[in-house]
Amino acid sequence: MLETITIFDDDQTAPKRAQSHRITDIKQAVRDQNRVNIYLDDKFFCSLDISQVVDLHLKIGKELSDDERAELKRASEFGKFYQRALEYALMRPRSMKEIRDYLNRKTLSRKVRVKNRKTGEYQTKEKQGYDKSLVPLVLARLDERGYVNDRRFAELWVENRNVAKGTSVKKLRNELMQKGISNQIIDEVLEHGARSDEDELQKIIARKANRYPDQQKFIQYLVRQGFNYSDVVDALSSSDCS
């Protein structure tokens, strides 16, 4: 049992005993089989991941101080926030910036429509966002477990981005910069990548030539796609479009 702490008022004349809370039940959650509901003093308090219950050494009968109760609530919010982030990260490869932006959006309060179970009518309520201080903790957990890796993301982006249609190296670089990838990683990935502007140009020329009977307009289009002007002219001169 945890030690009882004595707290005094400002005048030091009225000692108070810190309140303790007992875990009276731990039940598996109905909606999510990977979470359990924690009951303090016979009342539902929060839900936690099963792994969190193990890590925090929680069991029926354990007593918690007010501080430990607050920490339990924070652990519950972290678990929910991390699960949302994990689902987002697993939908497709994400950069660290993409996930950070997603998490920051989830800290904002927003209005939601909630159905009243008794009347059946919908009401608009404000739903509080997650605690912003949890964002770096969630990111650190995702990074630690390998769910977010900027280098791997950049390699996959360069490997798969418009492979059949063609994309200039300059455009790939700009896209990766927008995703928050560092210049060092971009340089290394592009340097060791299999793509070349010469090959990418030929892909686009073969696909778009019929849409641009005016060669000057075609040249302007290809330059806007990030290709060097002289490379475009040379490529068109050596193709059937000349």
C-alpha positions as semicolon CSV with decimal commas, in nm:
position;residue;x (nm);y (nm);z (nm)
1;M;0,000;0,000;0,000
2;L;0,127;0,344;-0,087
3;E;0,238;0,572;0,196
4;T;-0,022;0,829;0,311
5;I;0,102;1,186;0,278
6;T;0,004;1,462;0,519
7;I;-0,073;1,797;0,360
8;F;-0,110;2,127;0,554
9;D;-0,309;2,439;0,468
10;D;-0,127;2,768;0,424
11;D;-0,177;2,850;0,790
12;Q;-0,019;2,515;0,886
13;T;-0,295;2,454;1,141
14;A;-0,526;2,209;0,962
15;P;-0,355;1,885;0,858
16;K;-0,523;1,689;0,580
17;R;-0,462;1,335;0,466
18;A;-0,405;1,288;0,095
19;Q;-0,691;1,096;-0,059
20;S;-0,616;0,748;-0,189
21;H;-0,806;0,557;-0,454
22;R;-0,839;0,182;-0,483
23;I;-0,857;-0,012;-0,810
24;T;-1,177;-0,212;-0,760
25;D;-1,207;-0,377;-1,103
26;I;-1,029;-0,425;-1,434
27;K;-1,251;-0,534;-1,724
28;Q;-1,185;-0,591;-2,092
29;A;-1,327;-0,311;-2,307
30;V;-1,618;-0,407;-2,530
31;R;-1,531;-0,202;-2,839
32;D;-1,156;-0,264;-2,838
33;Q;-1,027;-0,604;-2,729
34;N;-0,678;-0,459;-2,682
35;R;-0,792;-0,218;-2,409
36;V;-0,924;-0,267;-2,058
37;N;-1,144;-0,047;-1,840
38;I;-1,008;0,060;-1,503
39;Y;-1,248;0,117;-1,213
40;L;-1,148;0,327;-0,913
41;D;-1,363;0,310;-0,602
42;D;-1,628;0,111;-0,795
43;K;-1,659;0,376;-1,066
44;F;-1,525;0,369;-1,422
45;F;-1,216;0,589;-1,440
46;C;-1,035;0,532;-1,770
47;S;-0,926;0,275;-2,027
48;L;-0,573;0,156;-2,096
49;D;-0,391;-0,065;-2,343
50;I;-0,327;-0,410;-2,202
51;S;0,047;-0,345;-2,231
52;Q;0,007;-0,030;-2,020
53;V;-0,162;-0,228;-1,743
54;V;0,136;-0,462;-1,735
55;D;0,394;-0,180;-1,752
56;L;0,224;0,013;-1,471
57;H;0,186;-0,301;-1,253
58;L;-0,186;-0,239;-1,205
59;K;-0,404;-0,493;-1,030
60;I;-0,730;-0,506;-0,837
61;G;-0,682;-0,381;-0,484
62;K;-0,390;-0,151;-0,559
63;E;-0,423;0,192;-0,402
64;L;-0,329;0,509;-0,587
65;S;-0,254;0,858;-0,461
66;D;-0,402;1,166;-0,626
67;D;-0,079;1,212;-0,824
68;E;-0,082;0,850;-0,940
69;R;-0,448;0,886;-1,036
70;A;-0,358;1,187;-1,253
71;E;-0,070;0,992;-1,409
72;L;-0,310;0,707;-1,487
73;K;-0,543;0,948;-1,666
74;R;-0,253;1,084;-1,869
75;A;-0,138;0,731;-1,956
76;S;-0,490;0,658;-2,081
77;E;-0,489;0,963;-2,308
78;F;-0,141;0,877;-2,434
79;G;-0,255;0,523;-2,522
80;K;-0,553;0,649;-2,720
81;F;-0,347;0,916;-2,895
82;Y;-0,073;0,669;-2,983
83;Q;-0,327;0,424;-3,127
84;R;-0,472;0,695;-3,351
85;A;-0,124;0,791;-3,467
86;L;-0,032;0,427;-3,532
87;E;-0,340;0,373;-3,747
88;Y;-0,253;0,686;-3,946
89;A;0,110;0,577;-3,988
90;L;0,012;0,230;-4,111
91;M;-0,232;0,352;-4,378
92;R;0,065;0,432;-4,603
93;P;0,427;0,541;-4,554
94;R;0,442;0,879;-4,380
95;S;0,718;1,127;-4,314
96;M;0,783;1,253;-3,963
97;K;0,643;1,594;-4,062
98;E;0,320;1,440;-4,192
99;I;0,263;1,255;-3,866
100;R;0,357;1,557;-3,654
101;D;0,112;1,775;-3,849
102;Y;-0,157;1,508;-3,805
103;L;-0,097;1,489;-3,430
104;N;-0,104;1,866;-3,393
105;R;-0,439;1,878;-3,571
106;K;-0,572;1,623;-3,324
107;T;-0,487;1,854;-3,032
108;L;-0,733;2,115;-3,158
109;S;-1,085;2,130;-3,020
110;R;-1,360;2,077;-3,275
111;K;-1,737;2,070;-3,293
112;V;-1,902;1,731;-3,339
113;R;-2,262;1,615;-3,378
114;V;-2,371;1,376;-3,105
115;K;-2,697;1,181;-3,100
116;N;-2,897;1,201;-2,779
117;R;-2,983;0,842;-2,685
118;K;-3,304;0,943;-2,511
119;T;-3,452;1,185;-2,764
120;G;-3,283;1,061;-3,081
121;E;-3,197;1,420;-3,170
122;Y;-2,851;1,537;-3,270
123;Q;-2,671;1,802;-3,071
124;T;-2,357;1,997;-3,150
125;K;-2,090;1,973;-2,884
126;E;-1,730;2,082;-2,858
127;K;-1,487;1,792;-2,836
128;Q;-1,157;1,866;-2,668
129;G;-0,839;1,773;-2,852
130;Y;-0,556;1,568;-2,710
131;D;-0,300;1,722;-2,477
132;K;-0,041;1,897;-2,695
133;S;0,241;1,794;-2,462
134;L;0,180;1,431;-2,568
135;V;0,276;1,496;-2,932
136;P;0,656;1,454;-2,887
137;L;0,599;1,146;-2,670
138;V;0,382;0,980;-2,935
139;L;0,632;1,068;-3,208
140;A;0,916;0,925;-3,002
141;R;0,728;0,597;-2,951
142;L;0,653;0,567;-3,326
143;D;1,017;0,639;-3,408
144;E;1,143;0,395;-3,145
145;R;0,927;0,114;-3,285
146;G;1,019;0,186;-3,646
147;Y;0,678;0,305;-3,767
148;V;0,820;0,632;-3,901
149;N;1,152;0,666;-4,081
150;D;1,224;0,962;-4,310
151;R;1,497;0,784;-4,506
152;R;1,278;0,483;-4,580
153;F;0,991;0,715;-4,668
154;A;1,210;0,912;-4,913
155;E;1,338;0,593;-5,078
156;L;0,986;0,462;-5,130
157;W;0,867;0,799;-5,257
158;V;1,142;0,822;-5,518
159;E;1,099;0,457;-5,616
160;N;0,722;0,471;-5,664
161;R;0,628;0,831;-5,749
162;N;0,484;0,840;-6,103
163;V;0,711;0,558;-6,219
164;A;0,515;0,494;-6,536
165;K;0,432;0,860;-6,606
166;G;0,772;1,010;-6,535
167;T;0,880;1,271;-6,280
168;S;1,183;1,499;-6,285
169;V;1,444;1,481;-6,012
170;K;1,378;1,847;-5,935
171;K;1,008;1,776;-5,881
172;L;1,090;1,477;-5,661
173;R;1,322;1,696;-5,454
174;N;1,055;1,966;-5,409
175;E;0,796;1,706;-5,309
176;L;1,025;1,554;-5,048
177;M;1,108;1,898;-4,910
178;Q;0,736;1,965;-4,869
179;K;0,712;1,639;-4,675
180;G;0,973;1,770;-4,432
181;I;1,261;1,546;-4,542
182;S;1,607;1,690;-4,470
183;N;1,831;1,802;-4,757
184;Q;2,093;1,547;-4,653
185;I;1,854;1,255;-4,684
186;I;1,714;1,390;-5,012
187;D;2,063;1,425;-5,162
188;E;2,165;1,074;-5,058
189;V;1,843;0,909;-5,177
190;L;1,842;1,084;-5,514
191;E;2,213;1,015;-5,564
192;H;2,168;0,642;-5,514
193;G;1,832;0,620;-5,690
194;A;1,785;0,451;-6,025
195;R;1,603;0,744;-6,185
196;S;1,751;0,987;-6,435
197;D;1,594;1,293;-6,598
198;E;1,682;1,151;-6,939
199;D;1,467;0,842;-6,885
200;E;1,189;1,035;-6,711
201;L;1,174;1,285;-6,998
202;Q;1,125;1,008;-7,251
203;K;0,834;0,869;-7,050
204;I;0,653;1,203;-7,049
205;I;0,729;1,277;-7,415
206;A;0,588;0,941;-7,520
207;R;0,274;0,998;-7,314
208;K;0,208;1,369;-7,380
209;A;0,338;1,441;-7,731
210;N;-0,001;1,403;-7,900
211;R;-0,151;1,664;-7,668
212;Y;0,105;1,927;-7,766
213;P;0,125;1,974;-8,145
214;D;0,292;2,309;-8,076
215;Q;0,649;2,218;-7,982
216;Q;0,717;2,546;-7,802
217;K;0,422;2,491;-7,574
218;F;0,542;2,134;-7,516
219;I;0,887;2,263;-7,423
220;Q;0,732;2,510;-7,178
221;Y;0,523;2,232;-7,024
222;L;0,824;2,004;-6,975
223;V;1,030;2,285;-6,822
224;R;0,746;2,350;-6,576
225;Q;0,773;1,984;-6,477
226;G;1,123;2,054;-6,349
227;F;1,338;1,948;-6,645
228;N;1,632;2,151;-6,771
229;Y;1,554;2,353;-7,087
230;S;1,852;2,225;-7,286
231;D;1,775;1,865;-7,184
232;V;1,417;1,910;-7,305
233;V;1,526;2,050;-7,642
234;D;1,779;1,768;-7,691
235;A;1,522;1,503;-7,595
236;L;1,263;1,641;-7,836
237;S;1,518;1,671;-8,113
238;S;1,608;1,303;-8,081
239;S;1,249;1,184;-8,056
240;D;0,974;1,141;-8,315
241;C;0,832;1,480;-8,206
242;S;1,105;1,676;-8,385
